C-alpha cells in the first residue's frame, strides 16, 4: 500500500511539473503573394504567376508535415484592374487558424494577375495579421517586381519593428534585375527563384528558427584575451534604430563561462560594457539559429583609497575623484574605504580631503588591488567671539596654500589632514585690514586642536 501511495504521489508530482513547463514557442508563417498584372509576363518556360504558384505549393506541401507550424495568406494586386490599379489593394485572404492549408492552396490557385504592386502597404498591414509577437513570426514575400505606389519597403520594415513585431522576412524574387533586388536589401533576405537551392535553403532556415534558438554570449576579455571578467552591466543597442534593446548584468555560469543569452536576431547590435571607463564591441549581426560570441576587451583591476576608522573620521564623508591620466574628464567619484574596478591603465586621483590630496599616474593592473592609504584626519575647532571673515591656509613647500574659508558662525568644525596651518580672521564689525588676527596651529591624526579668535 505504501508503495502504491508513493507511486501515485510520484506521478502526480511529475504531472504537475510537466504542466508547469512552458509550451514550445509556436511558429507562424505568413505568405504575401504578388498577384499584380506584371505576373502575366513569361519567365523561362512558364508565366511568372504559374512559376510562383508552383513554388508556393512546394513550400506548403513540405511545411505542412510539421503540425506545430501555423499559416496565413495575404495577397496584393488581385482585385482592382490595372490601369489604374489601387495602392490599397492588399488583403489578408486566409487568417491564421488550424487546418486552413486546403483553403490557402485554393485561394492561390484561383488568383489571377490583375492590379498594381503596393509592397510597403502590404508589409505594413501584415503587422496586423499576427495576433501577437509571442511567437516566431515569419514572412515570405513572393514577388516579381518593385514598389509601384511610391512606398519604401525599408520604411515598412521599420514600421513593423516599431510595432514590436519581430519579423524574419524572406523575399523570393522572380525575374528581378540586380537594381530591383537591391531595393529589398533593407527588408530581409533575398532569394532568387531561378536558384535551384532557394526552396531547400528557406525550408531549412525555417526549421532552424523553429528548433534552434538564436543565442549569443559576451566575452569580457582580460589582458590575456581570456573571458574571465564579469559582473558588469551591459547595454545592447540596436544600431539602426539608435536605441537600446536589452540591459543585462554579465554573468559567468557554474562552469565559469559567460552565460548564454537569447536575443532577437534581426537588429545589428553594438554592446556597451559599463566598465570604468566604458568599453564596447564592434557592430554585431547575429546568425539565425546559431550561437555568436561577442568579444569586448575589458581587462580590469581594483582601486581602494582607505584609512583607518579614527576617533573623528566617522563624521567626514570623503570621496575620491578618478580620472584617466592627463585627462580632466571625471570617470567616477569613489567614497573612501570602498573598492571599485577600473579598466587597467594609469589614473589621476583627487582625494577630496581638506586640503585635497593629488596622486597622479597611479597604475591599475590586471586582477590586482591598488590600495592607497591616506592619513587619518584631525579635528579643528574654531571659536570666535562674534561674526567675522577668514580662511585656513596650509604650509607646503615654503608657500601658503588656501584650504577653505571660515564662515560667519562663531563656532565651526573642520576635518583637516595632518600638517602645519595658519588661520586668519577679522571681525565683521572692524572695518580695517589691520584688525586681521592670525593663528598658527598644527593638526595630527585623530587629535583635536582649537583656535580662538578675539578682537
Residue pairs with C-beta under 8 A, 6 or more apart in sequence:
24 68
25 134
25 135
25 136
26 68
26 70
26 135
26 136
27 68
27 69
27 70
27 135
27 136
27 138
27 206
27 209
27 210
28 69
28 70
28 71
28 72
28 96
28 130
28 135
28 136
28 137
28 138
29 63
29 69
29 70
29 71
29 72
29 138
29 139
29 140
29 206
30 71
30 72
30 73
30 74
30 96
30 126
30 129
30 130
30 137
30 138
30 139
30 140
31 56
31 59
31 71
31 72
31 73
31 74
31 104
31 140
31 142
32 74
32 75
32 76
32 122
32 123
32 126
32 139
32 140
32 141
32 142
32 143
33 52
33 56
33 73
33 74
33 75
33 76
33 108
33 111
33 142
34 52
34 76
34 77
34 117
34 141
34 142
34 143
34 144
34 145
35 49
35 75
35 76
35 77
35 78
35 111
35 112
35 113
35 114
35 115
36 76
36 77
36 78
36 82
36 85
36 113
36 114
36 115
36 116
36 117
36 144
36 145
36 148
37 77
37 81
37 82
37 85
37 113
37 114
37 115
37 116
38 48
38 113
38 117
38 144
38 145
39 47
39 48
39 49
39 52
39 77
39 113
39 144
39 174
40 47
40 48
40 49
40 113
41 47
41 48
41 144
41 175
42 48
43 51
43 144
43 174
43 175
43 193
44 51
44 194
46 54
48 144
48 174
48 175
49 111
49 112
49 113
51 174
51 193
52 142
52 144
52 172
52 174
52 193
53 108
53 109
53 111
55 142
55 172
55 193
55 198
55 199
56 108
56 142
57 105
57 108
58 199
59 140
59 199
59 202
59 203
60 71
60 101
60 104
60 105
62 199
62 203
63 69
63 71
63 203
63 206
64 101
66 207
66 210
68 210
69 206
69 210
70 96
70 97
70 98
71 94
71 96
71 100
71 101
71 104
72 92
72 94
72 95
72 96
72 100
72 104
72 129
73 92
73 93
73 94
73 104
73 107
73 108
74 90
74 91
74 92
74 93
74 122
74 125
74 126
74 129
75 90
75 91
75 93
75 107
75 111
76 89
76 90
76 91
76 115
76 117
76 118
76 119
76 121
76 122
77 85
77 89
77 90
77 113
77 114
77 115
77 116
77 117
77 118
78 89
78 91
78 111
78 112
78 114
78 115
79 86
79 89
79 91
79 114
79 115
80 86
80 89
80 114
80 115
80 116
81 114
81 115
82 114
82 115
82 116
84 116
85 115
85 116
85 148
86 115
86 116
86 118
87 116
87 118
87 121
87 148
87 149
87 150
87 151
88 118
88 121
89 115
89 116
89 118
90 118
90 121
90 122
90 125
92 125
92 128
92 129
93 104
93 107
94 100
94 103
94 104
94 107
95 129
96 129
96 130
96 131
116 148
116 149
117 143
117 145
117 146
117 147
117 148
117 149
118 147
118 148
118 149
118 151
119 141
119 143
119 146
119 147
119 149
119 151
119 153
119 156
120 147
120 149
120 151
120 152
120 153
120 155
120 156
121 149
121 151
121 156
123 139
123 141
123 153
123 156
123 157
123 159
123 160
123 169
123 187
124 156
124 159
124 160
126 139
126 160
126 167
127 159
127 160
127 163
127 165
130 137
130 165
133 164
133 165
133 166
136 168
136 209
136 210
137 165
137 166
137 167
137 168
138 167
138 168
138 169
138 170
138 206
138 209
139 167
139 168
139 169
139 170
139 188
140 169
140 170
140 172
140 202
141 169
141 170
141 171
141 172
141 187
141 188
142 172
142 174
143 171
143 172
143 173
143 174
144 173
144 174
144 175
144 176
145 176
145 180
146 176
146 180
146 183
147 153
147 183
153 183
153 184
153 186
153 187
154 186
154 187
156 187
157 167
157 169
157 186
157 187
157 188
158 241
160 167
161 167
161 241
161 266
166 264
166 266
167 188
167 266
168 188
168 209
168 265
168 266
168 288
169 187
169 188
169 189
170 188
170 189
170 191
170 202
170 205
171 184
171 187
171 188
171 189
171 190
171 191
172 191
172 192
172 193
172 198
172 202
173 180
173 181
173 184
173 190
173 191
173 192
173 193
174 193
175 193
176 192
181 190
181 192
184 190
191 198
191 201
191 202
192 198
205 288
205 289
208 288
208 289
209 288
209 289
211 289
212 289
212 290
213 262
213 289
214 262
214 263
214 264
214 265
214 286
214 287
214 288
214 289
214 290
215 260
215 261
215 262
215 263
215 290
215 291
215 292
216 260
216 261
216 263
216 284
216 286
216 291
216 292
216 293
216 294
217 257
217 258
217 259
217 260
217 261
217 291
217 292
217 293
217 294
218 234
218 250
218 258
218 261
218 271
218 273
218 281
218 294
218 295
218 296
219 227
219 258
219 293
219 294
219 295
219 296
220 227
220 228
220 229
220 230
220 232
220 250
220 258
220 273
220 296
220 298
221 227
221 228
221 229
221 295
221 296
221 297
221 298
221 299
222 228
222 229
222 298
222 299
222 300
222 366
222 367
223 299
223 344
223 366
224 366
227 257
227 258
227 295
228 256
229 250
229 275
229 298
229 299
229 300
230 250
230 251
230 252
230 258
231 249
231 250
231 251
232 249
232 250
232 273
232 274
232 275
232 298
233 247
233 248
233 249
233 250
233 273
233 274
234 246
234 247
234 248
234 249
234 250
234 271
234 272
234 273
234 274
235 244
235 246
235 247
235 271
235 272
235 274
236 244
236 245
236 246
236 247
236 248
236 263
236 269
236 270
236 271
237 243
237 244
237 245
237 269
237 270
237 271
237 272
238 244
238 245
238 267
238 268
238 269
239 267
239 268
239 269
239 270
239 283
240 267
240 268
241 267
245 264
245 267
245 269
246 261
246 263
248 261
250 258
250 273
251 258
251 259
252 258
252 259
253 259
253 260
260 291
263 269
263 286
265 286
265 287
265 288
268 283
268 284
268 285
269 281
269 283
269 284
269 285
269 286
269 294
270 280
270 281
270 282
270 283
270 284
271 280
271 281
271 284
271 294
271 296
272 278
272 279
272 280
273 279
273 280
273 281
273 296
273 298
275 298
275 300
275 341
275 342
275 343
276 322
276 331
276 332
276 340
276 341
276 342
276 343
277 324
277 331
277 342
277 343
279 296
279 297
279 298
279 343
280 296
281 294
281 295
281 296
284 292
284 294
286 292
298 343
299 343
299 344
299 366
300 341
300 342
300 343
300 344
300 364
300 366
300 367
301 341
301 342
301 344
301 364
301 365
301 366
301 367
301 368
301 369
301 370
302 339
302 340
302 341
302 342
302 364
302 368
302 369
302 370
303 322
303 334
303 339
303 340
303 341
303 342
303 347
303 362
303 364
303 369
303 370
303 372
304 337
304 338
304 339
304 340
304 369
304 370
304 371
304 372
305 320
305 334
305 336
305 337
305 349
305 351
305 372
305 374
306 336
306 337
306 371
306 372
306 373
306 374
307 313
307 336
307 337
307 373
307 374
307 375
307 376
308 376
310 376
310 377
310 445
310 446
311 446
312 376
312 377
312 378
312 379
312 415
312 446
312 448
313 376
313 377
313 415
313 446
315 415
316 353
316 377
316 415
317 335
318 335
318 336
318 351
318 352
318 353
319 333
319 334
319 335
319 336
319 351
319 352
320 333
320 334
320 335
320 336
320 349
320 350
320 351
320 352
321 330
321 332
321 333
321 349
321 350
321 351
321 352
322 330
322 331
322 332
322 333
322 334
322 340
322 342
322 347
322 348
322 349
323 329
323 330
323 331
323 347
323 348
323 349
323 350
324 331
324 345
324 346
324 347
324 348
325 345
325 346
325 347
325 348
325 360
325 361
326 348
327 348
331 342
331 347
332 340
332 342
334 340
336 351
336 374
339 369
342 364
343 364
344 364
344 365
344 366
345 363
345 364
346 361
346 362
346 363
346 364
347 361
347 362
347 363
347 364
348 358
348 359
348 360
348 361
348 362
349 357
349 358
349 359
349 360
349 362
349 372
350 356
350 357
350 358
351 357
351 358
351 359
351 374
353 374
353 377
353 415
353 417
354 377
354 392
354 403
354 404
354 414
354 415
354 416
354 417
355 394
355 401
355 403
355 416
355 417
355 419
357 374
357 417
359 372
362 370
362 372
363 370
364 370
374 417
375 417
375 418
375 445
376 445
376 446
377 415
377 416
377 417
377 418
377 443
377 445
378 415
378 416
378 417
378 418
378 443
378 444
378 445
378 446
378 447
378 448
378 449
379 413
379 414
379 415
379 416
379 447
379 448
379 449
380 392
380 413
380 414
380 415
380 416
380 421
380 441
380 443
380 448
380 449
380 450
380 451
381 411
381 412
381 413
381 448
381 449
381 450
381 451
382 406
382 411
382 412
382 413
382 414
382 423
382 450
382 451
382 452
382 453
383 410
383 411
383 450
383 451
383 452
383 453
384 406
384 409
384 410
384 411
384 425
384 427
384 452
384 453
385 410
385 427
385 453
385 454
385 455
386 410
386 427
386 428
386 429
386 455
387 408
387 409
387 410
387 427
387 428
388 406
388 408
388 425
388 426
388 427
388 428
388 453
389 405
389 406
389 408
389 425
389 426
389 428
390 405
390 406
390 423
390 424
390 425
390 426
390 453
391 402
391 403
391 404
391 405
391 406
391 423
391 424
392 402
392 403
392 404
392 405
392 406
392 414
392 416
392 421
392 422
392 423
393 400
393 401
393 402
393 403
393 421
393 422
393 423
393 424
394 400
394 401
394 403
394 419
394 420
394 421
394 422
395 419
395 420
395 421
395 422
396 419
400 422
403 416
403 421
404 414
406 412
406 423
406 425
408 428
416 443
417 443
418 443
418 444
418 445
419 442
419 443
420 440
420 441
420 442
421 440
421 441
421 442
421 443
422 438
422 439
422 440
422 441
423 438
423 439
423 441
423 451
423 453
424 436
424 437
424 438
424 439
425 436
425 437
425 439
425 453
426 433
426 435
426 436
426 437
427 435
427 453
427 455
430 455
435 455
437 453
437 454
439 451
439 452
439 453
441 449
441 451
442 449
443 449
